[in-house]
């Protein structure tokens, strides 16, 4: 694809990295430099049972790889955001790192199917929003499963999805459904001095965090980290 830096949005291919087992979520792979990909989107999928089975088996067999739902007919994202599009033709991809870890191979591992969106948790077009003072994630999940995805702002930022070992104490099912922001006061963000995030910003296994609901004061919680489900600093910042 040719890099564009205007606001014209061409129909395109959009990959959503998957997280979750009992409930499958998809996070759109964004690109700051292309208008059609300049969105942070988080959805809860309703995928066919056979596709979920393929995804879970392949994830168990290849834990170092990631998986993505990829549309098979070009589309734009705003109709997903406004709810006028709730399903689209897709395939399931396996994504495997090669070489220096930033090169990846995308392999289709399913035939065509209809990807249905049960809910849109987050849909946000990037703007000139300033960097936050501290590292900020979106917390989401359902039941006993909880995940984090880095809240994207502008270059240089990083995509990261982490599955937590358990739902943090103090976090409710309503919280997980709302995908609230969660900040980590001990780790600054503020643009990283304009330098790429070449190393993971959360090397410890546990952090003090603040849960930011839409009302009330931020609630302190203890955040225990689990498996990383995605990391990208290259195509995002192109």
C-alpha positions in Angstrom: 0.0 0.0 0.0 1.2 3.5 -0.7 1.6 5.7 2.3 -0.8 8.7 2.4 -0.7 11.7 4.7 -4.0 13.4 3.8 -7.6 12.7 5.1 -8.9 10.7 2.1 -9.9 7.2 3.1 -9.7 4.5 0.6 -11.4 1.1 1.2 -8.6 -1.1 2.5 -7.7 -4.3 4.3 -8.0 -4.0 8.1 -6.5 -6.6 10.5 -7.8 -7.1 14.0 -5.5 -8.9 16.4 -7.4 -11.3 18.6 -7.4 -11.6 22.4 -9.5 -13.9 24.6 -10.7 -17.5 24.6 -14.2 -17.6 26.2 -15.0 -14.2 24.5 -12.9 -13.1 21.5 -12.0 -9.5 21.1 -10.3 -7.8 18.1 -8.0 -4.7 18.1 -7.5 -2.9 14.9 -3.9 -2.5 13.7 -3.6 1.2 13.2 -1.2 3.3 11.1 -0.7 7.0 11.9 0.4 7.7 8.4 -2.6 6.4 6.5 -6.0 8.1 6.9 -8.0 4.9 6.5 -6.0 3.2 9.3 -5.8 6.3 11.6 -8.2 4.8 14.1 -8.1 2.9 17.4 -10.9 0.3 17.3 -11.7 -2.4 19.8 -14.6 -4.8 19.1 -16.1 -7.9 20.7 -16.6 -10.5 18.0 -19.2 -13.2 17.5 -17.2 -15.6 15.3 -18.4 -18.9 13.9 -17.7 -21.8 16.3 -15.4 -23.6 13.8 -13.3 -20.4 13.4 -13.0 -20.0 17.1 -11.9 -23.7 17.3 -9.2 -23.1 14.7 -8.0 -20.0 16.4 -7.8 -21.6 19.9 -6.1 -24.8 18.7 -3.5 -22.9 16.6 -2.9 -20.5 19.5 -2.2 -23.5 21.8 0.0 -25.2 19.2 1.9 -22.0 18.4 1.9 -19.8 21.5 4.6 -17.5 20.0 2.4 -16.5 17.1 -0.6 -14.1 17.1 -3.9 -14.4 15.2 -6.0 -11.8 13.4 -9.3 -11.5 11.6 -8.7 -9.8 8.2 -11.4 -8.6 5.8 -11.5 -10.2 2.4 -13.3 -7.3 0.7 -11.9 -3.8 1.0 -13.8 -1.6 3.4 -13.5 1.6 5.5 -13.9 1.7 9.3 -16.4 4.5 10.1 -19.5 2.3 9.4 -18.2 -0.1 12.1 -18.0 2.9 14.4 -21.5 4.2 13.8 -23.0 0.7 13.9 -24.2 0.6 10.3 -21.9 -2.3 9.5 -22.0 -5.2 12.0 -20.6 -8.0 9.8 -18.2 -8.5 6.9 -16.5 -11.3 4.9 -13.2 -12.3 6.5 -10.5 -14.9 7.0 -8.4 -15.9 10.0 -4.6 -15.3 9.8 -1.7 -16.6 11.8 0.9 -13.9 12.4 4.5 -15.0 13.1 7.6 -12.9 13.8 10.7 -13.5 11.8 14.2 -11.9 11.5 14.6 -9.0 13.9 11.2 -9.6 15.5 9.5 -6.7 13.7 9.2 -8.6 10.4 6.1 -10.8 10.3 4.6 -13.5 8.1 0.8 -13.4 7.7 -0.7 -16.8 6.8 -4.4 -17.5 6.2 -5.4 -20.5 8.3 -9.1 -20.6 7.5 -11.5 -20.4 4.6 -13.8 -17.4 4.2 -16.4 -16.7 6.9 -18.6 -13.9 8.2 -17.0 -11.9 11.0 -19.9 -10.5 13.1 -19.3 -7.7 15.6 -21.3 -8.1 18.8 -20.2 -4.8 20.3 -17.9 -1.9 19.6 -16.0 -1.0 22.8 -13.8 1.7 21.4 -13.8 3.7 18.2 -11.6 6.8 18.1 -10.0 8.6 15.2 -6.6 10.0 16.0 -6.3 13.8 16.4 -3.7 16.2 17.6 -4.3 15.0 21.2 -1.2 15.5 23.4 0.6 12.6 24.9 -0.5 11.6 28.4 1.8 12.2 31.3 1.8 8.5 32.2 1.5 5.2 30.3 -2.2 4.6 29.6 -4.0 1.5 28.5 -7.6 0.4 27.9 -8.8 -2.4 30.1 -11.3 -4.8 28.6 -12.6 -8.3 28.9 -15.5 -10.5 30.1 -16.1 -13.1 32.8 -12.7 -14.2 34.2 -10.7 -12.8 31.3 -9.1 -9.4 31.2 -6.8 -7.7 28.7 -5.0 -4.4 28.2 -4.3 -2.5 25.0 -2.1 0.6 24.8 -4.1 3.8 24.3 -2.7 5.3 21.1 -2.2 9.0 20.5 0.4 9.9 17.9 4.0 9.1 16.8 6.0 7.7 18.3 3.8 5.2 20.1 3.5 1.5 20.3 0.8 -1.1 20.0 0.7 -3.7 22.8 -2.0 -6.1 23.9 -1.5 -8.0 27.2 -3.7 -10.7 28.6 -3.8 -10.6 32.4 -3.6 -13.7 34.6 -6.9 -12.7 36.3 -9.3 -9.8 36.6 -7.7 -7.3 39.0 -9.4 -6.9 42.4 -11.8 -4.0 42.4 -12.6 -4.3 38.6 -16.2 -5.1 37.8 -17.8 -6.7 34.8 -19.3 -3.3 34.0 -15.7 -1.9 34.0 -14.5 -4.6 31.5 -17.5 -3.9 29.2 -16.8 -0.2 29.2 -13.0 -0.5 28.3 -12.0 2.3 30.7 -8.6 3.9 30.7 -6.0 2.6 33.1 -2.8 4.6 33.9 0.5 3.5 35.5 1.9 6.5 37.4 5.4 5.0 37.8 5.9 4.9 34.0 6.0 8.2 32.0 4.7 8.5 28.5 4.9 12.2 27.3 6.2 11.3 23.9 9.2 9.3 25.0 11.3 12.3 24.0 10.4 11.6 20.4 12.3 8.3 20.3 10.8 5.0 19.3 9.8 2.5 22.1 12.4 -0.1 21.1 12.0 -1.9 24.4 8.9 -3.0 26.3 7.9 -0.3 28.8 6.6 -2.7 31.5 9.4 -5.1 32.5 8.1 -5.9 35.9 5.2 -8.3 36.6 3.2 -6.1 38.8 2.4 -2.3 38.9 0.3 0.1 40.9 -2.3 1.5 38.6 -5.2 3.9 38.5 -8.6 2.9 37.0 -10.3 5.9 35.4 -14.0 5.4 35.2 -16.2 8.0 33.5 -17.3 9.4 36.9 -15.7 9.6 40.3 -12.0 9.7 41.4 -9.5 7.2 39.9 -9.4 3.9 41.8 -6.1 2.5 42.8 -5.7 -1.1 41.8 -2.8 -3.6 41.6 -2.1 -4.7 38.1 -0.5 -8.1 37.6 0.6 -8.7 34.0 0.4 -11.8 31.9 1.1 -12.9 28.4 1.8 -10.3 25.7 -0.5 -10.8 22.7 0.9 -8.2 20.4 3.7 -5.6 20.0 4.3 -3.3 17.1 6.4 -0.1 16.7 7.0 -0.2 13.0 3.9 -0.1 10.7 2.0 2.0 13.4 4.6 4.8 13.2 5.1 4.7 9.4 
